[in-house]
């Protein structure tokens, strides 16, 4: 009967050792993650790559969409709709500009005059 508590203690000590090593591994992983997340240089590079990836991905998706829709323009009953979609995807919208009456940026700001 005296050997049973000693065996339980050994199992507990072994389990505590395993848990301690797992916690140390998790702390190292967390420290590495925090270091990466707080590094300004890495954050800037990640932002640049995300932006470039988004632009490239959108370009590929639009290109595949145009390629997939082009054969549908031969069907007369769907030709107007597909033609409009393809035209919209292929045309490039001009940059927003100020209306003609406000071509000078100084004219766009309201002038406060004392009354």
Backbone atoms as SQL, in Angstrom:
CREATE TABLE atoms (id INTEGER PRIMARY KEY, chain TEXT, resi INTEGER, resn TEXT, atom TEXT, x REAL, y REAL, z REAL);
INSERT INTO atoms VALUES
  (1, 'A', 1, 'UNK', 'N', 0.803, -1.183, 0.000),
  (2, 'A', 1, 'UNK', 'CA', 0.000, 0.000, 0.000),
  (3, 'A', 1, 'UNK', 'C', 0.863, 1.270, 0.000),
  (4, 'A', 2, 'UNK', 'N', 2.014, 1.202, 0.564),
  (5, 'A', 2, 'UNK', 'CA', 2.882, 2.369, 0.597),
  (6, 'A', 2, 'UNK', 'C', 3.515, 2.643, -0.769),
  (7, 'A', 3, 'UNK', 'N', 3.592, 1.617, -1.623),
  (8, 'A', 3, 'UNK', 'CA', 4.169, 1.813, -2.946),
  (9, 'A', 3, 'UNK', 'C', 3.214, 2.546, -3.892),
  (10, 'A', 4, 'UNK', 'N', 1.909, 2.419, -3.675),
  (11, 'A', 4, 'UNK', 'CA', 0.931, 3.064, -4.566),
  (12, 'A', 4, 'UNK', 'C', 1.024, 4.586, -4.533),
  (13, 'A', 5, 'UNK', 'N', 1.091, 5.240, -3.369),
  (14, 'A', 5, 'UNK', 'CA', 1.251, 6.700, -3.375),
  (15, 'A', 5, 'UNK', 'C', 2.572, 7.139, -3.996),
  (16, 'A', 6, 'UNK', 'N', 3.617, 6.364, -3.824),
  (17, 'A', 6, 'UNK', 'CA', 4.915, 6.719, -4.413),
  (18, 'A', 6, 'UNK', 'C', 4.819, 6.648, -5.937),
  (19, 'A', 7, 'UNK', 'N', 4.130, 5.630, -6.452),
  (20, 'A', 7, 'UNK', 'CA', 3.937, 5.502, -7.899),
  (21, 'A', 7, 'UNK', 'C', 3.112, 6.671, -8.434),
  (22, 'A', 8, 'UNK', 'N', 2.077, 7.054, -7.714),
  (23, 'A', 8, 'UNK', 'CA', 1.258, 8.205, -8.131),
  (24, 'A', 8, 'UNK', 'C', 2.078, 9.485, -8.144),
  (25, 'A', 9, 'UNK', 'N', 2.957, 9.646, -7.155),
  (26, 'A', 9, 'UNK', 'CA', 3.811, 10.834, -7.104),
  (27, 'A', 9, 'UNK', 'C', 4.762, 10.869, -8.303),
  (28, 'A', 10, 'UNK', 'N', 5.310, 9.714, -8.655),
  (29, 'A', 10, 'UNK', 'CA', 6.208, 9.652, -9.807),
  (30, 'A', 10, 'UNK', 'C', 5.462, 10.016, -11.087),
  (31, 'A', 11, 'UNK', 'N', 4.244, 9.515, -11.245),
  (32, 'A', 11, 'UNK', 'CA', 3.439, 9.851, -12.426),
  (33, 'A', 11, 'UNK', 'C', 3.133, 11.338, -12.468),
  (34, 'A', 12, 'UNK', 'N', 2.807, 11.901, -11.275),
  (35, 'A', 12, 'UNK', 'CA', 2.523, 13.341, -11.222),
  (36, 'A', 12, 'UNK', 'C', 3.762, 14.167, -11.563),
  (37, 'A', 13, 'UNK', 'N', 4.912, 13.767, -11.036),
  (38, 'A', 13, 'UNK', 'CA', 6.154, 14.488, -11.320),
  (39, 'A', 13, 'UNK', 'C', 6.477, 14.405, -12.809),
  (40, 'A', 14, 'UNK', 'N', 6.271, 13.234, -13.407),
  (41, 'A', 14, 'UNK', 'CA', 6.503, 13.077, -14.850),
  (42, 'A', 14, 'UNK', 'C', 5.537, 13.932, -15.658),
  (43, 'A', 15, 'UNK', 'N', 4.265, 13.956, -15.257),
  (44, 'A', 15, 'UNK', 'CA', 3.266, 14.759, -15.967),
  (45, 'A', 15, 'UNK', 'C', 3.590, 16.246, -15.843),
  (46, 'A', 16, 'UNK', 'N', 4.014, 16.665, -14.653),
  (47, 'A', 16, 'UNK', 'CA', 4.385, 18.076, -14.458),
  (48, 'A', 16, 'UNK', 'C', 5.587, 18.429, -15.323),
  (49, 'A', 17, 'UNK', 'N', 6.550, 17.537, -15.444),
  (50, 'A', 17, 'UNK', 'CA', 7.712, 17.772, -16.306),
  (51, 'A', 17, 'UNK', 'C', 7.318, 17.913, -17.763),
  (52, 'A', 18, 'UNK', 'N', 6.397, 17.053, -18.206),
  (53, 'A', 18, 'UNK', 'CA', 5.926, 17.150, -19.592),
  (54, 'A', 18, 'UNK', 'C', 5.186, 18.459, -19.833),
  (55, 'A', 19, 'UNK', 'N', 4.338, 18.832, -18.882),
  (56, 'A', 19, 'UNK', 'CA', 3.607, 20.095, -19.019),
  (57, 'A', 19, 'UNK', 'C', 4.554, 21.297, -19.026),
  (58, 'A', 20, 'UNK', 'N', 5.571, 21.236, -18.186),
  (59, 'A', 20, 'UNK', 'CA', 6.543, 22.328, -18.139),
  (60, 'A', 20, 'UNK', 'C', 7.270, 22.467, -19.475),
  (61, 'A', 21, 'UNK', 'N', 7.667, 21.347, -20.065),
  (62, 'A', 21, 'UNK', 'CA', 8.359, 21.428, -21.359),
  (63, 'A', 21, 'UNK', 'C', 7.419, 21.944, -22.455),
  (64, 'A', 22, 'UNK', 'N', 6.154, 21.533, -22.417),
  (65, 'A', 22, 'UNK', 'CA', 5.186, 22.047, -23.403),
  (66, 'A', 22, 'UNK', 'C', 4.987, 23.549, -23.232),
  (67, 'A', 23, 'UNK', 'N', 4.885, 24.015, -22.008),
  (68, 'A', 23, 'UNK', 'CA', 4.710, 25.453, -21.756),
  (69, 'A', 23, 'UNK', 'C', 5.926, 26.230, -22.254),
  (70, 'A', 24, 'UNK', 'N', 7.123, 25.698, -22.038),
  (71, 'A', 24, 'UNK', 'CA', 8.336, 26.365, -22.532),
  (72, 'A', 24, 'UNK', 'C', 8.345, 26.437, -24.054),
  (73, 'A', 25, 'UNK', 'N', 7.908, 25.368, -24.722),
  (74, 'A', 25, 'UNK', 'CA', 7.820, 25.379, -26.186),
  (75, 'A', 25, 'UNK', 'C', 6.814, 26.427, -26.659),
  (76, 'A', 26, 'UNK', 'N', 5.661, 26.485, -26.008),
  (77, 'A', 26, 'UNK', 'CA', 4.632, 27.454, -26.386),
  (78, 'A', 26, 'UNK', 'C', 5.106, 28.887, -26.147),
  (79, 'A', 27, 'UNK', 'N', 5.836, 29.104, -25.049),
  (80, 'A', 27, 'UNK', 'CA', 6.363, 30.443, -24.777),
  (81, 'A', 27, 'UNK', 'C', 7.361, 30.875, -25.843),
  (82, 'A', 28, 'UNK', 'N', 8.190, 29.952, -26.326),
  (83, 'A', 28, 'UNK', 'CA', 9.148, 30.281, -27.383),
  (84, 'A', 28, 'UNK', 'C', 8.419, 30.620, -28.676),
  (85, 'A', 29, 'UNK', 'N', 7.409, 29.826, -29.020),
  (86, 'A', 29, 'UNK', 'CA', 6.617, 30.104, -30.226),
  (87, 'A', 29, 'UNK', 'C', 5.936, 31.462, -30.108),
  (88, 'A', 30, 'UNK', 'N', 5.369, 31.747, -28.948),
  (89, 'A', 30, 'UNK', 'CA', 4.689, 33.028, -28.739),
  (90, 'A', 30, 'UNK', 'C', 5.673, 34.191, -28.801),
  (91, 'A', 31, 'UNK', 'N', 6.861, 34.029, -28.231),
  (92, 'A', 31, 'UNK', 'CA', 7.869, 35.100, -28.281),
  (93, 'A', 31, 'UNK', 'C', 8.299, 35.374, -29.718),
  (94, 'A', 32, 'UNK', 'N', 8.485, 34.316, -30.509),
  (95, 'A', 32, 'UNK', 'CA', 8.846, 34.511, -31.919),
  (96, 'A', 32, 'UNK', 'C', 7.728, 35.219, -32.673),
  (97, 'A', 33, 'UNK', 'N', 6.484, 34.844, -32.392),
  (98, 'A', 33, 'UNK', 'CA', 5.336, 35.471, -33.062),
  (99, 'A', 33, 'UNK', 'C', 5.246, 36.956, -32.701),
  (100, 'A', 34, 'UNK', 'N', 5.408, 37.271, -31.431),
  (101, 'A', 34, 'UNK', 'CA', 5.339, 38.673, -30.995),
  (102, 'A', 34, 'UNK', 'C', 6.465, 39.471, -31.629),
  (103, 'A', 35, 'UNK', 'N', 7.651, 38.886, -31.734),
  (104, 'A', 35, 'UNK', 'CA', 8.777, 39.587, -32.348),
  (105, 'A', 35, 'UNK', 'C', 8.485, 39.915, -33.814),
  (106, 'A', 36, 'UNK', 'N', 7.896, 38.958, -34.529),
  (107, 'A', 36, 'UNK', 'CA', 7.564, 39.186, -35.937),
  (108, 'A', 36, 'UNK', 'C', 6.475, 40.253, -36.051),
  (109, 'A', 37, 'UNK', 'N', 5.473, 40.207, -35.183),
  (110, 'A', 37, 'UNK', 'CA', 4.361, 41.143, -35.271),
  (111, 'A', 37, 'UNK', 'C', 4.746, 42.563, -34.891),
  (112, 'A', 38, 'UNK', 'N', 5.741, 42.725, -34.053),
  (113, 'A', 38, 'UNK', 'CA', 6.119, 44.068, -33.618),
  (114, 'A', 38, 'UNK', 'C', 7.263, 44.658, -34.439),
  (115, 'A', 39, 'UNK', 'N', 7.812, 43.917, -35.356),
  (116, 'A', 39, 'UNK', 'CA', 8.903, 44.420, -36.181),
  (117, 'A', 39, 'UNK', 'C', 8.331, 45.332, -37.267),
  (118, 'A', 40, 'UNK', 'N', 8.714, 46.610, -37.235),
  (119, 'A', 40, 'UNK', 'CA', 8.199, 47.584, -38.201),
  (120, 'A', 40, 'UNK', 'C', 8.567, 47.186, -39.624),
  (121, 'A', 41, 'UNK', 'N', 9.799, 46.774, -39.816),
  (122, 'A', 41, 'UNK', 'CA', 10.269, 46.407, -41.161),
  (123, 'A', 41, 'UNK', 'C', 9.456, 45.239, -41.719),
  (124, 'A', 42, 'UNK', 'N', 9.235, 44.234, -40.902),
  (125, 'A', 42, 'UNK', 'CA', 8.460, 43.080, -41.370),
  (126, 'A', 42, 'UNK', 'C', 7.015, 43.454, -41.661),
  (127, 'A', 43, 'UNK', 'N', 6.454, 44.340, -40.865),
  (128, 'A', 43, 'UNK', 'CA', 5.070, 44.768, -41.090),
  (129, 'A', 43, 'UNK', 'C', 4.945, 45.538, -42.412),
  (130, 'A', 44, 'UNK', 'N', 5.924, 46.391, -42.692),
  (131, 'A', 44, 'UNK', 'CA', 5.899, 47.155, -43.945),
  (132, 'A', 44, 'UNK', 'C', 6.030, 46.205, -45.135),
  (133, 'A', 45, 'UNK', 'N', 6.972, 45.272, -45.050),
  (134, 'A', 45, 'UNK', 'CA', 7.147, 44.313, -46.144),
  (135, 'A', 45, 'UNK', 'C', 5.900, 43.450, -46.327),
  (136, 'A', 46, 'UNK', 'N', 5.290, 43.038, -45.222),
  (137, 'A', 46, 'UNK', 'CA', 4.061, 42.240, -45.327),
  (138, 'A', 46, 'UNK', 'C', 2.954, 43.054, -45.994),
  (139, 'A', 47, 'UNK', 'N', 2.863, 44.339, -45.676),
  (140, 'A', 47, 'UNK', 'CA', 1.865, 45.192, -46.304),
  (141, 'A', 47, 'UNK', 'C', 2.104, 45.356, -47.798),
  (142, 'A', 48, 'UNK', 'N', 3.365, 45.522, -48.172),
  (143, 'A', 48, 'UNK', 'CA', 3.702, 45.653, -49.597),
  (144, 'A', 48, 'UNK', 'C', 3.340, 44.378, -50.343),
  (145, 'A', 49, 'UNK', 'N', 3.727, 43.235, -49.798),
  (146, 'A', 49, 'UNK', 'CA', 3.428, 41.961, -50.473),
  (147, 'A', 49, 'UNK', 'C', 1.925, 41.702, -50.539),
  (148, 'A', 50, 'UNK', 'N', 1.205, 42.080, -49.491),
  (149, 'A', 50, 'UNK', 'CA', -0.248, 41.906, -49.513),
  (150, 'A', 50, 'UNK', 'C', -0.870, 42.765, -50.600),
  (151, 'A', 51, 'UNK', 'N', -0.430, 44.009, -50.705),
  (152, 'A', 51, 'UNK', 'CA', -0.955, 44.899, -51.739),
  (153, 'A', 51, 'UNK', 'C', -0.657, 44.396, -53.137),
  (154, 'A', 52, 'UNK', 'N', 0.583, 43.982, -53.363),
  (155, 'A', 52, 'UNK', 'CA', 0.948, 43.467, -54.688),
  (156, 'A', 52, 'UNK', 'C', 0.185, 42.186, -55.011),
  (157, 'A', 53, 'UNK', 'N', 0.034, 41.330, -54.027),
  (158, 'A', 53, 'UNK', 'CA', -0.712, 40.089, -54.243),
  (159, 'A', 53, 'UNK', 'C', -2.169, 40.343, -54.568),
  (160, 'A', 54, 'UNK', 'N', -2.754, 41.335, -53.911),
  (161, 'A', 54, 'UNK', 'CA', -4.150, 41.672, -54.170),
  (162, 'A', 54, 'UNK', 'C', -4.326, 42.205, -55.580),
  (163, 'A', 55, 'UNK', 'N', -3.450, 43.101, -55.995),
  (164, 'A', 55, 'UNK', 'CA', -3.540, 43.664, -57.347),
  (165, 'A', 55, 'UNK', 'C', -3.338, 42.578, -58.389),
  (166, 'A', 56, 'UNK', 'N', -2.327, 41.762, -58.204),
  (167, 'A', 56, 'UNK', 'CA', -2.059, 40.688, -59.155),
  (168, 'A', 56, 'UNK', 'C', -3.230, 39.701, -59.204),
  (169, 'A', 57, 'UNK', 'N', -3.760, 39.342, -58.047),
  (170, 'A', 57, 'UNK', 'CA', -4.891, 38.408, -57.999),
  (171, 'A', 57, 'UNK', 'C', -6.125, 38.967, -58.682),
  (172, 'A', 58, 'UNK', 'N', -6.417, 40.241, -58.448),
  (173, 'A', 58, 'UNK', 'CA', -7.579, 40.854, -59.093),
  (174, 'A', 58, 'UNK', 'C', -7.393, 40.899, -60.605),
  (175, 'A', 59, 'UNK', 'N', -6.190, 41.191, -61.061),
  (176, 'A', 59, 'UNK', 'CA', -5.924, 41.216, -62.495),
  (177, 'A', 59, 'UNK', 'C', -6.144, 39.843, -63.121),
  (178, 'A', 60, 'UNK', 'N', -5.672, 38.820, -62.455),
  (179, 'A', 60, 'UNK', 'CA', -5.838, 37.455, -62.966),
  (180, 'A', 60, 'UNK', 'C', -7.321, 37.076, -62.998),
  (181, 'A', 61, 'UNK', 'N', -8.052, 37.403, -61.944),
  (182, 'A', 61, 'UNK', 'CA', -9.479, 37.057, -61.892),
  (183, 'A', 61, 'UNK', 'C', -10.249, 37.762, -63.002),
  (184, 'A', 62, 'UNK', 'N', -9.999, 39.049, -63.203),
  (185, 'A', 62, 'UNK', 'CA', -10.702, 39.794, -64.256),
  (186, 'A', 62, 'UNK', 'C', -10.329, 39.236, -65.629),
  (187, 'A', 63, 'UNK', 'N', -9.071, 38.901, -65.829),
  (188, 'A', 63, 'UNK', 'CA', -8.649, 38.333, -67.121),
  (189, 'A', 63, 'UNK', 'C', -9.357, 37.015, -67.396),
  (190, 'A', 64, 'UNK', 'N', -9.399, 36.133, -66.402),
  (191, 'A', 64, 'UNK', 'CA', -10.094, 34.856, -66.585),
  (192, 'A', 64, 'UNK', 'C', -11.590, 35.059, -66.806),
  (193, 'A', 65, 'UNK', 'N', -12.168, 36.046, -66.142),
  (194, 'A', 65, 'UNK', 'CA', -13.586, 36.330, -66.327),
  (195, 'A', 65, 'UNK', 'C', -13.865, 36.791, -67.754),
  (196, 'A', 66, 'UNK', 'N', -13.024, 37.651, -68.275),
  (197, 'A', 66, 'UNK', 'CA', -13.198, 38.113, -69.663),
  (198, 'A', 66, 'UNK', 'C', -13.027, 36.946, -70.626),
  (199, 'A', 67, 'UNK', 'N', -12.004, 36.122, -70.394),
  (200, 'A', 67, 'UNK', 'CA', -11.778, 34.969, -71.272),
  (201, 'A', 67, 'UNK', 'C', -12.963, 34.008, -71.226),
  (202, 'A', 68, 'UNK', 'N', -13.538, 33.809, -70.047),
  (203, 'A', 68, 'UNK', 'CA', -14.663, 32.882, -69.912),
  (204, 'A', 68, 'UNK', 'C', -15.943, 33.444, -70.523),
  (205, 'A', 69, 'UNK', 'N', -16.135, 34.757, -70.471),
  (206, 'A', 69, 'UNK', 'CA', -17.374, 35.353, -70.986),
  (207, 'A', 69, 'UNK', 'C', -17.345, 35.594, -72.487),
  (208, 'A', 70, 'UNK', 'N', -16.165, 35.727, -73.061),
  (209, 'A', 70, 'UNK', 'CA', -16.069, 36.056, -74.482),
  (210, 'A', 70, 'UNK', 'C', -16.825, 35.071, -75.389),
  (211, 'A', 71, 'UNK', 'N', -16.760, 33.754, -75.169),
  (212, 'A', 71, 'UNK', 'CA', -17.522, 32.848, -76.049),
  (213, 'A', 71, 'UNK', 'C', -19.043, 33.031, -75.931),
  (214, 'A', 72, 'UNK', 'N', -19.513, 33.553, -74.804),
  (215, 'A', 72, 'UNK', 'CA', -20.956, 33.737, -74.629),
  (216, 'A', 72, 'UNK', 'C', -21.514, 34.874, -75.481),
  (217, 'A', 73, 'UNK', 'N', -20.650, 35.714, -76.047),
  (218, 'A', 73, 'UNK', 'CA', -21.143, 36.809, -76.884),
  (219, 'A', 73, 'UNK', 'C', -21.700, 36.290, -78.209),
  (220, 'A', 74, 'UNK', 'N', -21.473, 35.044, -78.522),
  (221, 'A', 74, 'UNK', 'CA', -22.014, 34.468, -79.754),
  (222, 'A', 74, 'UNK', 'C', -23.474, 34.066, -79.609),
  (223, 'A', 75, 'UNK', 'N', -23.956, 33.962, -78.378),
  (224, 'A', 75, 'UNK', 'CA', -25.365, 33.637, -78.150),
  (225, 'A', 75, 'UNK', 'C', -26.174, 34.934, -78.202),
  (226, 'A', 76, 'UNK', 'N', -27.107, 34.988, -79.119),
  (227, 'A', 76, 'UNK', 'CA', -27.849, 36.236, -79.355),
  (228, 'A', 76, 'UNK', 'C', -28.667, 36.681, -78.145),
  (229, 'A', 77, 'UNK', 'N', -29.255, 35.752, -77.423),
  (230, 'A', 77, 'UNK', 'CA', -30.147, 36.134, -76.336),
  (231, 'A', 77, 'UNK', 'C', -29.406, 36.643, -75.099),
  (232, 'A', 78, 'UNK', 'N', -28.122, 36.365, -74.990),
  (233, 'A', 78, 'UNK', 'CA', -27.346, 36.830, -73.837),
  (234, 'A', 78, 'UNK', 'C', -26.273, 37.835, -74.241),
  (235, 'A', 79, 'UNK', 'N', -26.127, 38.066, -75.526),
  (236, 'A', 79, 'UNK', 'CA', -25.079, 38.933, -76.051),
  (237, 'A', 79, 'UNK', 'C', -25.106, 40.344, -75.451),
  (238, 'A', 80, 'UNK', 'N', -26.269, 41.013, -75.308),
  (239, 'A', 80, 'UNK', 'CA', -26.241, 42.372, -74.749),
  (240, 'A', 80, 'UNK', 'C', -25.698, 42.432, -73.316),
  (241, 'A', 81, 'UNK', 'N', -26.092, 41.478, -72.504),
  (242, 'A', 81, 'UNK', 'CA', -25.658, 41.502, -71.108),
  (243, 'A', 81, 'UNK', 'C', -24.167, 41.197, -71.006),
  (244, 'A', 82, 'UNK', 'N', -23.727, 40.158, -71.673),
  (245, 'A', 82, 'UNK', 'CA', -22.313, 39.780, -71.625),
  (246, 'A', 82, 'UNK', 'C', -21.456, 40.867, -72.272),
  (247, 'A', 83, 'UNK', 'N', -21.941, 41.459, -73.345),
  (248, 'A', 83, 'UNK', 'CA', -21.198, 42.537, -73.996),
  (249, 'A', 83, 'UNK', 'C', -20.982, 43.714, -73.055),
  (250, 'A', 84, 'UNK', 'N', -22.019, 44.079, -72.294),
  (251, 'A', 84, 'UNK', 'CA', -21.881, 45.181, -71.331),
  (252, 'A', 84, 'UNK', 'C', -20.882, 44.834, -70.231),
  (253, 'A', 85, 'UNK', 'N', -20.949, 43.604, -69.739),
  (254, 'A', 85, 'UNK', 'CA', -20.028, 43.192, -68.683),
  (255, 'A', 85, 'UNK', 'C', -18.591, 43.227, -69.186),
  (256, 'A', 86, 'UNK', 'N', -18.360, 42.700, -70.381),
  (257, 'A', 86, 'UNK', 'CA', -17.005, 42.696, -70.942),
  (258, 'A', 86, 'UNK', 'C', -16.522, 44.120, -71.191),
  (259, 'A', 87, 'UNK', 'N', -17.406, 44.974, -71.714),
  (260, 'A', 87, 'UNK', 'CA', -17.011, 46.370, -71.933),
  (261, 'A', 87, 'UNK', 'C', -16.640, 47.057, -70.621),
  (262, 'A', 88, 'UNK', 'N', -17.421, 46.808, -69.570),
  (263, 'A', 88, 'UNK', 'CA', -17.123, 47.422, -68.278),
  (264, 'A', 88, 'UNK', 'C', -15.807, 46.917, -67.713),
  (265, 'A', 89, 'UNK', 'N', -15.542, 45.629, -67.900),
  (266, 'A', 89, 'UNK', 'CA', -14.301, 45.073, -67.377),
  (267, 'A', 89, 'UNK', 'C', -13.084, 45.550, -68.172),
  (268, 'A', 90, 'UNK', 'N', -13.259, 45.819, -69.445),
  (269, 'A', 90, 'UNK', 'CA', -12.125, 46.218, -70.280),
  (270, 'A', 90, 'UNK', 'C', -11.877, 47.714, -70.271),
  (271, 'A', 91, 'UNK', 'N', -12.898, 48.522, -70.042),
  (272, 'A', 91, 'UNK', 'CA', -12.688, 49.976, -70.077),
  (273, 'A', 91, 'UNK', 'C', -12.042, 50.430, -68.793),
  (274, 'A', 92, 'UNK', 'N', -11.250, 51.434, -68.944),
  (275, 'A', 92, 'UNK', 'CA', -10.569, 52.005, -67.790),
  (276, 'A', 92, 'UNK', 'C', -11.241, 53.324, -67.463),
  (277, 'A', 93, 'UNK', 'N', -11.639, 53.460, -66.249),
  (278, 'A', 93, 'UNK', 'CA', -12.317, 54.688, -65.825),
  (279, 'A', 93, 'UNK', 'C', -11.289, 55.798, -65.613),
  (280, 'A', 94, 'UNK', 'N', -11.619, 57.028, -66.043),
  (281, 'A', 94, 'UNK', 'CA', -10.690, 58.143, -65.804),
  (282, 'A', 94, 'UNK', 'C', -10.651, 58.478, -64.321),
  (283, 'A', 95, 'UNK', 'N', -9.540, 59.086, -63.921),
  (284, 'A', 95, 'UNK', 'CA', -9.424, 59.506, -62.535),
  (285, 'A', 95, 'UNK', 'C', -10.420, 60.616, -62.250),
  (286, 'A', 96, 'UNK', 'N', -10.893, 60.654, -61.033),
  (287, 'A', 96, 'UNK', 'CA', -11.840, 61.691, -60.648),
  (288, 'A', 96, 'UNK', 'C', -11.151, 63.051, -60.706),
  (289, 'A', 97, 'UNK', 'N', -11.813, 63.984, -61.315),
  (290, 'A', 97, 'UNK', 'CA', -11.264, 65.339, -61.392),
  (291, 'A', 97, 'UNK', 'C', -12.294, 66.304, -60.849),
  (292, 'A', 98, 'UNK', 'N', -11.832, 67.469, -60.546),
  (293, 'A', 98, 'UNK', 'CA', -12.742, 68.491, -60.044),
  (294, 'A', 98, 'UNK', 'C', -13.657, 68.951, -61.165),
  (295, 'A', 99, 'UNK', 'N', -14.866, 69.355, -60.828),
  (296, 'A', 99, 'UNK', 'CA', -15.755, 69.888, -61.864),
  (297, 'A', 99, 'UNK', 'C', -15.115, 71.101, -62.536),
  (298, 'A', 100, 'UNK', 'N', -15.500, 71.399, -63.775),
  (299, 'A', 100, 'UNK', 'CA', -14.845, 72.487, -64.518),
  (300, 'A', 100, 'UNK', 'C', -14.893, 73.832, -63.806),
  (301, 'A', 101, 'UNK', 'N', -15.960, 74.107, -63.073),
  (302, 'A', 101, 'UNK', 'CA', -16.032, 75.423, -62.437),
  (303, 'A', 101, 'UNK', 'C', -15.069, 75.533, -61.254),
  (304, 'A', 102, 'UNK', 'N', -14.539, 74.411, -60.789),
  (305, 'A', 102, 'UNK', 'CA', -13.587, 74.428, -59.690),
  (306, 'A', 102, 'UNK', 'C', -12.251, 73.843, -60.139),
  (307, 'A', 103, 'UNK', 'N', -11.724, 74.308, -61.223),
  (308, 'A', 103, 'UNK', 'CA', -10.478, 73.752, -61.717),
  (309, 'A', 103, 'UNK', 'C', -9.289, 74.201, -60.866),
  (310, 'A', 104, 'UNK', 'N', -9.388, 75.338, -60.195),
  (311, 'A', 104, 'UNK', 'CA', -8.322, 75.824, -59.335),
  (312, 'A', 104, 'UNK', 'C', -8.632, 75.380, -57.901),
  (313, 'A', 105, 'UNK', 'N', -7.719, 74.664, -57.230),
  (314, 'A', 105, 'UNK', 'CA', -7.996, 74.201, -55.866),
  (315, 'A', 105, 'UNK', 'C', -8.287, 75.342, -54.901),
  (316, 'A', 106, 'UNK', 'N', -7.729, 76.537, -55.143),
  (317, 'A', 106, 'UNK', 'CA', -7.990, 77.669, -54.261),
  (318, 'A', 106, 'UNK', 'C', -9.452, 78.090, -54.341),
  (319, 'A', 107, 'UNK', 'N', -10.088, 77.872, -55.477),
  (320, 'A', 107, 'UNK', 'CA', -11.492, 78.247, -55.636),
  (321, 'A', 107, 'UNK', 'C', -12.401, 77.269, -54.918),
  (322, 'A', 108, 'UNK', 'N', -11.912, 76.071, -54.616),
  (323, 'A', 108, 'UNK', 'CA', -12.754, 75.057, -53.993),
  (324, 'A', 108, 'UNK', 'C', -12.947, 75.318, -52.500),
  (325, 'A', 109, 'UNK', 'N', -12.031, 76.050, -51.860),
  (326, 'A', 109, 'UNK', 'CA', -12.177, 76.326, -50.447),
  (327, 'A', 109, 'UNK', 'C', -13.045, 77.557, -50.259),
  (328, 'A', 110, 'UNK', 'N', -14.012, 77.479, -49.384),
  (329, 'A', 110, 'UNK', 'CA', -14.904, 78.629, -49.191),
  (330, 'A', 110, 'UNK', 'C', -14.148, 79.794, -48.549),
  (331, 'A', 111, 'UNK', 'N', -14.420, 80.968, -49.029),
  (332, 'A', 111, 'UNK', 'CA', -13.802, 82.172, -48.499),
  (333, 'A', 111, 'UNK', 'C', -14.752, 82.780, -47.478),
  (334, 'A', 112, 'UNK', 'N', -14.260, 82.937, -46.265),
  (335, 'A', 112, 'UNK', 'CA', -15.074, 83.536, -45.224),
  (336, 'A', 112, 'UNK', 'C', -14.832, 85.048, -45.217),
  (337, 'A', 113, 'UNK', 'N', -15.875, 85.765, -45.408),
  (338, 'A', 113, 'UNK', 'CA', -15.753, 87.235, -45.400),
  (339, 'A', 113, 'UNK', 'C', -16.547, 87.771, -44.219),
  (340, 'A', 114, 'UNK', 'N', -15.966, 88.710, -43.497),
  (341, 'A', 114, 'UNK', 'CA', -16.706, 89.279, -42.359),
  (342, 'A', 114, 'UNK', 'C', -17.878, 90.116, -42.845),
  (343, 'A', 115, 'UNK', 'N', -18.948, 90.059, -42.099),
  (344, 'A', 115, 'UNK', 'CA', -20.151, 90.810, -42.500),
  (345, 'A', 115, 'UNK', 'C', -20.363, 92.012, -41.650);
